[in-house]
């Protein structure tokens, strides 16, 4: 007997590895992260700025 969860046919969660069984906590974390990404405002590109978020400016 193993303690690993059995793979079940579940709807894919954004950011999850395909075919990998998720624990309820992992599923919740991925759903929360997807919600945070969706809530980020769409800002115009910064002229002469970095190509992505700077950790020193966006904590």
Secondary structure by P-SEA (a helix, b strand, c coil): cccccccccccccccccccccccaaaaaaaaaaaaaaaacccccccccccccccccccc
